[in-house]
Amino acid sequence: AEERLIQEAIQAEEEEERMRRRKSGISGITEVSSFTTEELRQQRIQDEIDSEERRVQEAIRAEEEEERAIVRRRQSALSGLTERSSFTTEELRQQRIQDDIDAEERRVQEAIRAEEEEEQLMVRRQSLGMASSRIREEKEAEKWRIQEEMASSRAREEKEADSWHMQEEMQAEEDKRLEYLEQEELMREERNFRGRYLEFWLDHSNRVSQIYNERSTCIACGGKATIMLYEGGGWNATNGLNKQLYSKLAGRNQALPGPSYIALGSQNRYYVKFEDGRCQWVGCDALSQELRKHRPLKTIAFGETWNSYFIVYEDGGYSYKGIPYHVNDIIQKNQCEIECVSLGPKGEYFMKMKNGRVWWGGMSYNAMNKVNRLKDRVKFIDFGENETFVCRYT
């Protein structure tokens, strides 16, 4: 089949060459016949014919030479084919083995390259995995660091808040302590102002000693009875208290405000003021008329007779009726604001001014001796019947 293809190719080349030469000869003949004169034309034609014949002969010789060359090439090709076909079966088998070996070597090399690429890929993957793991570890470490910082910050804030709260609590405790000390100091001053100790000549003396203490805010004597009011509320009294007054105090509802000030007098007279500002009393009409003015009252005293009394108001004013001469004389001679006044059933009196000056008198010889020994330590005196008295002093 290969020989046939070669022969067909050679024949096609020869045919194409002959056609090309014919076309060239015809073209030359046409040119020669163009001479203007007949002779020249004939001569030229003859020359051209001769020349053409020579050329044709040369062309034929060239074609023959070409054909011979083609034949030689064909023979050479056929000879090569014959030589190639002369390989032995062993050579072909060796060639196939060699080809198989080469193919196997190429496959092995490709496999090696694939393994190397796989190893490189694995290395890159491992590197990427390590880098990814390192990044995750760094992120985790950063997360833990941030959490620790946040926890530390919260701890510091809580510690600061606790410290602040502790400081606040300490400050509050200190404020309370200072307030307590201040209140204690005020209370000491107030107790000193009222008088911490008692000197007395009273009925039911033992009972008076039992119920008295420096927390007593108010002491009043009337008839044979003595009554005391205390800091924070509460009261206590000896026997002989006016039954009407006792009923009002003892029968009072515990939910209602207790008494804050009380004064007693002879002939069952009394005055009591409660913590809500309400007050009740028994006394003469003039006293009742004065008290109904609802002027804030500080102290009240009942005198020798039913119609005698002395009222001191919170604003420094006062009102009185039927008082002893000496009391009126002290008022006229001392233009000073009055702190309190006490009166007794037999003309006894005690007067205290805002500037701290005090006067007392009208008392029995024994009572005067006991009180005079105390001198300027006297803070308050009140009087009962039968020359009895109670004196508070510091």
Secondary structure as a PSIPRED ss2 file (coil, helix, strand):
# PSIPRED VFORMAT (PSIPRED V4.0)

   1 A C   1.000  0.000  0.000
   2 E H   0.000  1.000  0.000
   3 E H   0.000  1.000  0.000
   4 R H   0.000  1.000  0.000
   5 L H   0.000  1.000  0.000
   6 I H   0.000  1.000  0.000
   7 Q H   0.000  1.000  0.000
   8 E H   0.000  1.000  0.000
   9 A H   0.000  1.000  0.000
  10 I H   0.000  1.000  0.000
  11 Q H   0.000  1.000  0.000
  12 A H   0.000  1.000  0.000
  13 E H   0.000  1.000  0.000
  14 E H   0.000  1.000  0.000
  15 E H   0.000  1.000  0.000
  16 E H   0.000  1.000  0.000
  17 E H   0.000  1.000  0.000
  18 R H   0.000  1.000  0.000
  19 M H   0.000  1.000  0.000
  20 R H   0.000  1.000  0.000
  21 R H   0.000  1.000  0.000
  22 R H   0.000  1.000  0.000
  23 K H   0.000  1.000  0.000
  24 S H   0.000  1.000  0.000
  25 G H   0.000  1.000  0.000
  26 I H   0.000  1.000  0.000
  27 S H   0.000  1.000  0.000
  28 G H   0.000  1.000  0.000
  29 I H   0.000  1.000  0.000
  30 T H   0.000  1.000  0.000
  31 E H   0.000  1.000  0.000
  32 V H   0.000  1.000  0.000
  33 S C   1.000  0.000  0.000
  34 S C   1.000  0.000  0.000
  35 F C   1.000  0.000  0.000
  36 T C   1.000  0.000  0.000
  37 T C   1.000  0.000  0.000
  38 E H   0.000  1.000  0.000
  39 E H   0.000  1.000  0.000
  40 L H   0.000  1.000  0.000
  41 R H   0.000  1.000  0.000
  42 Q H   0.000  1.000  0.000
  43 Q H   0.000  1.000  0.000
  44 R H   0.000  1.000  0.000
  45 I H   0.000  1.000  0.000
  46 Q H   0.000  1.000  0.000
  47 D H   0.000  1.000  0.000
  48 E H   0.000  1.000  0.000
  49 I H   0.000  1.000  0.000
  50 D H   0.000  1.000  0.000
  51 S H   0.000  1.000  0.000
  52 E H   0.000  1.000  0.000
  53 E H   0.000  1.000  0.000
  54 R H   0.000  1.000  0.000
  55 R H   0.000  1.000  0.000
  56 V H   0.000  1.000  0.000
  57 Q H   0.000  1.000  0.000
  58 E H   0.000  1.000  0.000
  59 A H   0.000  1.000  0.000
  60 I H   0.000  1.000  0.000
  61 R H   0.000  1.000  0.000
  62 A H   0.000  1.000  0.000
  63 E H   0.000  1.000  0.000
  64 E H   0.000  1.000  0.000
  65 E H   0.000  1.000  0.000
  66 E H   0.000  1.000  0.000
  67 E H   0.000  1.000  0.000
  68 R H   0.000  1.000  0.000
  69 A H   0.000  1.000  0.000
  70 I H   0.000  1.000  0.000
  71 V H   0.000  1.000  0.000
  72 R H   0.000  1.000  0.000
  73 R H   0.000  1.000  0.000
  74 R H   0.000  1.000  0.000
  75 Q H   0.000  1.000  0.000
  76 S H   0.000  1.000  0.000
  77 A H   0.000  1.000  0.000
  78 L H   0.000  1.000  0.000
  79 S H   0.000  1.000  0.000
  80 G H   0.000  1.000  0.000
  81 L H   0.000  1.000  0.000
  82 T H   0.000  1.000  0.000
  83 E H   0.000  1.000  0.000
  84 R H   0.000  1.000  0.000
  85 S C   1.000  0.000  0.000
  86 S C   1.000  0.000  0.000
  87 F C   1.000  0.000  0.000
  88 T C   1.000  0.000  0.000
  89 T H   0.000  1.000  0.000
  90 E H   0.000  1.000  0.000
  91 E H   0.000  1.000  0.000
  92 L H   0.000  1.000  0.000
  93 R H   0.000  1.000  0.000
  94 Q H   0.000  1.000  0.000
  95 Q H   0.000  1.000  0.000
  96 R H   0.000  1.000  0.000
  97 I H   0.000  1.000  0.000
  98 Q H   0.000  1.000  0.000
  99 D H   0.000  1.000  0.000
 100 D H   0.000  1.000  0.000
 101 I H   0.000  1.000  0.000
 102 D H   0.000  1.000  0.000
 103 A H   0.000  1.000  0.000
 104 E H   0.000  1.000  0.000
 105 E H   0.000  1.000  0.000
 106 R H   0.000  1.000  0.000
 107 R H   0.000  1.000  0.000
 108 V H   0.000  1.000  0.000
 109 Q H   0.000  1.000  0.000
 110 E H   0.000  1.000  0.000
 111 A H   0.000  1.000  0.000
 112 I H   0.000  1.000  0.000
 113 R H   0.000  1.000  0.000
 114 A H   0.000  1.000  0.000
 115 E H   0.000  1.000  0.000
 116 E H   0.000  1.000  0.000
 117 E H   0.000  1.000  0.000
 118 E H   0.000  1.000  0.000
 119 E H   0.000  1.000  0.000
 120 Q H   0.000  1.000  0.000
 121 L H   0.000  1.000  0.000
 122 M H   0.000  1.000  0.000
 123 V H   0.000  1.000  0.000
 124 R H   0.000  1.000  0.000
 125 R H   0.000  1.000  0.000
 126 Q H   0.000  1.000  0.000
 127 S H   0.000  1.000  0.000
 128 L H   0.000  1.000  0.000
 129 G H   0.000  1.000  0.000
 130 M H   0.000  1.000  0.000
 131 A H   0.000  1.000  0.000
 132 S H   0.000  1.000  0.000
 133 S H   0.000  1.000  0.000
 134 R H   0.000  1.000  0.000
 135 I H   0.000  1.000  0.000
 136 R H   0.000  1.000  0.000
 137 E H   0.000  1.000  0.000
 138 E H   0.000  1.000  0.000
 139 K H   0.000  1.000  0.000
 140 E H   0.000  1.000  0.000
 141 A H   0.000  1.000  0.000
 142 E H   0.000  1.000  0.000
 143 K H   0.000  1.000  0.000
 144 W H   0.000  1.000  0.000
 145 R H   0.000  1.000  0.000
 146 I H   0.000  1.000  0.000
 147 Q H   0.000  1.000  0.000
 148 E H   0.000  1.000  0.000
 149 E H   0.000  1.000  0.000
 150 M H   0.000  1.000  0.000
 151 A H   0.000  1.000  0.000
 152 S H   0.000  1.000  0.000
 153 S H   0.000  1.000  0.000
 154 R H   0.000  1.000  0.000
 155 A H   0.000  1.000  0.000
 156 R H   0.000  1.000  0.000
 157 E H   0.000  1.000  0.000
 158 E H   0.000  1.000  0.000
 159 K H   0.000  1.000  0.000
 160 E H   0.000  1.000  0.000
 161 A H   0.000  1.000  0.000
 162 D H   0.000  1.000  0.000
 163 S H   0.000  1.000  0.000
 164 W H   0.000  1.000  0.000
 165 H H   0.000  1.000  0.000
 166 M H   0.000  1.000  0.000
 167 Q H   0.000  1.000  0.000
 168 E H   0.000  1.000  0.000
 169 E H   0.000  1.000  0.000
 170 M H   0.000  1.000  0.000
 171 Q H   0.000  1.000  0.000
 172 A H   0.000  1.000  0.000
 173 E H   0.000  1.000  0.000
 174 E H   0.000  1.000  0.000
 175 D H   0.000  1.000  0.000
 176 K H   0.000  1.000  0.000
 177 R H   0.000  1.000  0.000
 178 L H   0.000  1.000  0.000
 179 E H   0.000  1.000  0.000
 180 Y H   0.000  1.000  0.000
 181 L H   0.000  1.000  0.000
 182 E H   0.000  1.000  0.000
 183 Q H   0.000  1.000  0.000
 184 E H   0.000  1.000  0.000
 185 E H   0.000  1.000  0.000
 186 L H   0.000  1.000  0.000
 187 M H   0.000  1.000  0.000
 188 R H   0.000  1.000  0.000
 189 E H   0.000  1.000  0.000
 190 E H   0.000  1.000  0.000
 191 R H   0.000  1.000  0.000
 192 N H   0.000  1.000  0.000
 193 F H   0.000  1.000  0.000
 194 R H   0.000  1.000  0.000
 195 G C   1.000  0.000  0.000
 196 R C   1.000  0.000  0.000
 197 Y E   0.000  0.000  1.000
 198 L E   0.000  0.000  1.000
 199 E E   0.000  0.000  1.000
 200 F E   0.000  0.000  1.000
 201 W E   0.000  0.000  1.000
 202 L C   1.000  0.000  0.000
 203 D C   1.000  0.000  0.000
 204 H C   1.000  0.000  0.000
 205 S H   0.000  1.000  0.000
 206 N H   0.000  1.000  0.000
 207 R H   0.000  1.000  0.000
 208 V H   0.000  1.000  0.000
 209 S H   0.000  1.000  0.000
 210 Q H   0.000  1.000  0.000
 211 I H   0.000  1.000  0.000
 212 Y C   1.000  0.000  0.000
 213 N C   1.000  0.000  0.000
 214 E C   1.000  0.000  0.000
 215 R C   1.000  0.000  0.000
 216 S E   0.000  0.000  1.000
 217 T E   0.000  0.000  1.000
 218 C E   0.000  0.000  1.000
 219 I E   0.000  0.000  1.000
 220 A E   0.000  0.000  1.000
 221 C E   0.000  0.000  1.000
 222 G E   0.000  0.000  1.000
 223 G C   1.000  0.000  0.000
 224 K C   1.000  0.000  0.000
 225 A E   0.000  0.000  1.000
 226 T E   0.000  0.000  1.000
 227 I E   0.000  0.000  1.000
 228 M E   0.000  0.000  1.000
 229 L E   0.000  0.000  1.000
 230 Y E   0.000  0.000  1.000
 231 E C   1.000  0.000  0.000
 232 G C   1.000  0.000  0.000
 233 G C   1.000  0.000  0.000
 234 G C   1.000  0.000  0.000
 235 W E   0.000  0.000  1.000
 236 N E   0.000  0.000  1.000
 237 A E   0.000  0.000  1.000
 238 T C   1.000  0.000  0.000
 239 N C   1.000  0.000  0.000
 240 G C   1.000  0.000  0.000
 241 L C   1.000  0.000  0.000
 242 N C   1.000  0.000  0.000
 243 K H   0.000  1.000  0.000
 244 Q H   0.000  1.000  0.000
 245 L H   0.000  1.000  0.000
 246 Y H   0.000  1.000  0.000
 247 S H   0.000  1.000  0.000
 248 K H   0.000  1.000  0.000
 249 L H   0.000  1.000  0.000
 250 A H   0.000  1.000  0.000
 251 G C   1.000  0.000  0.000
 252 R C   1.000  0.000  0.000
 253 N C   1.000  0.000  0.000
 254 Q C   1.000  0.000  0.000
 255 A C   1.000  0.000  0.000
 256 L C   1.000  0.000  0.000
 257 P C   1.000  0.000  0.000
 258 G C   1.000  0.000  0.000
 259 P E   0.000  0.000  1.000
 260 S E   0.000  0.000  1.000
 261 Y E   0.000  0.000  1.000
 262 I E   0.000  0.000  1.000
 263 A E   0.000  0.000  1.000
 264 L E   0.000  0.000  1.000
 265 G C   1.000  0.000  0.000
 266 S C   1.000  0.000  0.000
 267 Q C   1.000  0.000  0.000
 268 N C   1.000  0.000  0.000
 269 R C   1.000  0.000  0.000
 270 Y E   0.000  0.000  1.000
 271 Y E   0.000  0.000  1.000
 272 V E   0.000  0.000  1.000
 273 K E   0.000  0.000  1.000
 274 F E   0.000  0.000  1.000
 275 E C   1.000  0.000  0.000
 276 D C   1.000  0.000  0.000
 277 G C   1.000  0.000  0.000
 278 R C   1.000  0.000  0.000
 279 C E   0.000  0.000  1.000
 280 Q E   0.000  0.000  1.000
 281 W E   0.000  0.000  1.000
 282 V E   0.000  0.000  1.000
 283 G C   1.000  0.000  0.000
 284 C C   1.000  0.000  0.000
 285 D H   0.000  1.000  0.000
 286 A H   0.000  1.000  0.000
 287 L H   0.000  1.000  0.000
 288 S H   0.000  1.000  0.000
 289 Q H   0.000  1.000  0.000
 290 E H   0.000  1.000  0.000
 291 L H   0.000  1.000  0.000
 292 R C   1.000  0.000  0.000
 293 K C   1.000  0.000  0.000
 294 H C   1.000  0.000  0.000
 295 R C   1.000  0.000  0.000
 296 P C   1.000  0.000  0.000
 297 L E   0.000  0.000  1.000
 298 K E   0.000  0.000  1.000
 299 T E   0.000  0.000  1.000
 300 I E   0.000  0.000  1.000
 301 A E   0.000  0.000  1.000
 302 F E   0.000  0.000  1.000
 303 G C   1.000  0.000  0.000
 304 E C   1.000  0.000  0.000
 305 T C   1.000  0.000  0.000
 306 W C   1.000  0.000  0.000
 307 N C   1.000  0.000  0.000
 308 S C   1.000  0.000  0.000
 309 Y E   0.000  0.000  1.000
 310 F E   0.000  0.000  1.000
 311 I E   0.000  0.000  1.000
 312 V E   0.000  0.000  1.000
 313 Y E   0.000  0.000  1.000
 314 E C   1.000  0.000  0.000
 315 D C   1.000  0.000  0.000
 316 G C   1.000  0.000  0.000
 317 G C   1.000  0.000  0.000
 318 Y E   0.000  0.000  1.000
 319 S E   0.000  0.000  1.000
 320 Y E   0.000  0.000  1.000
 321 K E   0.000  0.000  1.000
 322 G C   1.000  0.000  0.000
 323 I C   1.000  0.000  0.000
 324 P C   1.000  0.000  0.000
 325 Y H   0.000  1.000  0.000
 326 H H   0.000  1.000  0.000
 327 V H   0.000  1.000  0.000
 328 N H   0.000  1.000  0.000
 329 D H   0.000  1.000  0.000
 330 I H   0.000  1.000  0.000
 331 I H   0.000  1.000  0.000
 332 Q H   0.000  1.000  0.000
 333 K H   0.000  1.000  0.000
 334 N C   1.000  0.000  0.000
 335 Q C   1.000  0.000  0.000
 336 C C   1.000  0.000  0.000
 337 E C   1.000  0.000  0.000
 338 I E   0.000  0.000  1.000
 339 E E   0.000  0.000  1.000
 340 C E   0.000  0.000  1.000
 341 V E   0.000  0.000  1.000
 342 S E   0.000  0.000  1.000
 343 L E   0.000  0.000  1.000
 344 G C   1.000  0.000  0.000
 345 P C   1.000  0.000  0.000
 346 K C   1.000  0.000  0.000
 347 G C   1.000  0.000  0.000
 348 E C   1.000  0.000  0.000
 349 Y E   0.000  0.000  1.000
 350 F E   0.000  0.000  1.000
 351 M E   0.000  0.000  1.000
 352 K E   0.000  0.000  1.000
 353 M E   0.000  0.000  1.000
 354 K C   1.000  0.000  0.000
 355 N C   1.000  0.000  0.000
 356 G C   1.000  0.000  0.000
 357 R C   1.000  0.000  0.000
 358 V E   0.000  0.000  1.000
 359 W E   0.000  0.000  1.000
 360 W E   0.000  0.000  1.000
 361 G E   0.000  0.000  1.000
 362 G C   1.000  0.000  0.000
 363 M C   1.000  0.000  0.000
 364 S C   1.000  0.000  0.000
 365 Y H   0.000  1.000  0.000
 366 N H   0.000  1.000  0.000
 367 A H   0.000  1.000  0.000
 368 M H   0.000  1.000  0.000
 369 N H   0.000  1.000  0.000
 370 K H   0.000  1.000  0.000
 371 V H   0.000  1.000  0.000
 372 N H   0.000  1.000  0.000
 373 R C   1.000  0.000  0.000
 374 L C   1.000  0.000  0.000
 375 K H   0.000  1.000  0.000
 376 D H   0.000  1.000  0.000
 377 R H   0.000  1.000  0.000
 378 V E   0.000  0.000  1.000
 379 K E   0.000  0.000  1.000
 380 F E   0.000  0.000  1.000
 381 I E   0.000  0.000  1.000
 382 D E   0.000  0.000  1.000
 383 F E   0.000  0.000  1.000
 384 G C   1.000  0.000  0.000
 385 E C   1.000  0.000  0.000
 386 N C   1.000  0.000  0.000
 387 E C   1.000  0.000  0.000
 388 T C   1.000  0.000  0.000
 389 F E   0.000  0.000  1.000
 390 V E   0.000  0.000  1.000
 391 C E   0.000  0.000  1.000
 392 R E   0.000  0.000  1.000
 393 Y E   0.000  0.000  1.000
 394 T C   1.000  0.000  0.000
